[in-house]
């Protein structure tokens, strides 16, 4: 039995919730937990490594373990939701997340943390795939677009407030709250699921009829690819045997998945959906959208940390400029999409993102502080909300109701895999560009250059009063010069990062031209 046929069964018997808004709040809270938990753990990784006495190399697997668990659950979640019902799946998952989040700070070894992280990831992995399908089946048509807008706002909001939360925990409470916050939110979600999502009998026919091998191959393939992408930049990609092994194993699993879906009479994933709709193009656009978000979620925090020396809480204050406008933008965008062709708002969203990236790239200097990013961040906040909400809304206008289940799996896989692929690319790209700029700048900082002697003399004059003699002052001056060259190299690399993300938005604008007209909402 395929996802499409499972969708036909659900479409014929849609669950009726006595409190649909509470149920939708539950799944949106789940989306919030997934994004917020992953980002906060990333920001607080150094503190967590220190608590368990783990090195940089071993500790790098902490965040990977969590997201690989999420990726592994992309495929089985919708099937489990149809067999057992979303209520049973979400109640069990929130309880597991609550328990693992409470216990994780008590782990004293890296192995214990990795196990708990993986279990938490498996639990979180059930949340997002059920979000879209539940919203579609439980909201009246005229309110559907507002549910989609809230879903998009939720992802953006949680992405950009995580640095502030992590900084607050470290400054005022404890690093343990990085995980305990998930336990608190899981309790709230469990209550909302219990009240808002209706009971449904177990569908034993769906349990017997599913094609399991395709689902297993899909999960293993993209989990292996994800682990390779997440660790590739650290291990120098194809120069490391582990990365090669992960990519090879993932490729074999992907090939097995494609062959299985081609020869199976009832494939698990209805690939014809890519032919019936523009889903293939929309998945590409979603990838580039996740890529463009890195300009604020990765490049700006890295600039403020490496060049300006900001702490996590200070970085979070900057990212809040993107998070807070989402609360106002979501209902406005939902209203606009009731009367405006989503292709128009998709194009407008990517135009605003591209403008924000190119404007920063043309003026970023080593003197920039947090306030200098404000105009571009506000512009990008509007662009990201427009693009993400419009992409999801456009897809739902083209899809048949029974395709919502397939769409939920694809959109979650594209979100996770696309985000990680973009992160891996931009990390490697910025690292290589920094090395190139450092080399090129170093060619001009020579002992024969009068400008170099002049700069060293200025630095030496500045530090002479804090040095133990002339020799010490000269050493300090050389360190300051080296730091200035490194800072300028980073700035030039981040400028290159903004430029490449800006060109990504231009590609998306080209894709919009090939999108066909979608029917108006009911």
ABEGO torsion letter per residue (X at the ends): XBAAAAAAAAAABBBBBABAAAAAAAAAAAAAAAAAAAAAAAAAAAAAAAAAGBBAAAAAAAAAAAAAAAAAAAAAAAAAAAAAEAAAAAAAAAAAAAAAAAAAAABABAAAAAAAAAAAAAAAAAAAAAAAAAAAAABBAAAAAAAAAAAAAAAAAAAAAAAAAAAAAAAABBAAAAAAAAAAAAAAAAAAAAAABBBBBBBAAAAAABBAAAAAAAAAAAAAAAAAAAAAAAAGEAABAAAAAAAAAAAAAAAAAAAAAAABABBABBAAAAAABAAAAAAAAAAAAAAAAAAAAAAAAAAAAAAAGBBAAAAAAAAAAAAAAAAAAAAAAAAAAAABBAAAAAAAAAAAAAAAAAAAAAABBAABBAAAAAAAAAAAAAAAAAAAAAAAAAAAAABBAAAAAAAAAAAAAAAAAAAAAAAAAAAAAAAAAAAAAAAAAAAABBAABAAAAAAAAAAAAAAAAABBEAAAAAAAAAAAAAAAAAAAAAAAAAAAAAAAAAAAAAAAAAAAAABBBBBBBX
